[in-house]
């Protein structure tokens, strides 16, 4: 049945008109974690991927960068205490102006530096939904000042930086950013190589949207496209297809167990993710989201 749900969802979703906003204001990560964590030993490591595109590895989500004579376009900004280190790392690559920051979604390990950058006068962009959710707990300087419901393209460094919304997957405010000339896509946390999908129900994430967003990613990428996940290592279209197929396989198994009346505890013991646990770690959060979306009660 998950295949039929997936097919109907694929047909009904039209990217330019997708404007659904969920108003739940729960936040997946406590923002106070920034103040409690010690970031003094975090090193920001740059990696060149292709063309103008680099990413920065540190603590939190991978930061994307388009770097060239026109300045810098930045994707996400990790945690506030790391802003100075991040800016130093960028200056080590390019001494041009940081022109724009695009948030892929609301979580603080991707938006925690917004306030610092906003106070510097750097233009922050995100989907409408991201601004709505950030407004519930963030100061004004941390909010995106340009928002979009369809898509937006920044033309800098002889690069088309194309940001576009996808269905509610990790959250209800997810975007992919396609660096068309470099042929690199930054996915935010819809795709990751370090864990099972995180479907943040409190912030509008869904299983159906996760499957559809991954399908969009596969359809957008070419055979040579570099795909930068929100967390993890640079991947390709085949990696995303394998990740999507894993989600479908697990969802089908959970749906069959629900049809037999199994409780969540029984599903967890049956371990429909067992073939993937060594690779992706603890499946509990993912399994709970799948179980509840398919009609189970925890």
Buried (B, 14 or more C-beta within 10 A) or exposed (E): EBEEBBEEBBEEBEEEEBEEBBEBEEBBBEBEEBEEEEBEEBEBEBBEBBBBBBBBBBBBBBBBBBBBEBBBBBBBBBBBBBBEBBBEBBEEBBEBEBBBBBBBBBBBBBBBBBBBBBEEEBBBBBBBBBBBBBBEEBEEBBBBEEBBBEBBEBEBBEBBBBBBBBBBBBBBBBBBBBBBBBBBBBBBBBBBBEBBBBBBBEBBBBBBBBBBBBBBBBEBBEEEBBBBBBBBBBBBBEBBBEBBEBBBBBBBBBBEBBEEEBBBEEBBEEEBBEEBEEEBBEBEBBBBBBBBBBEBEE
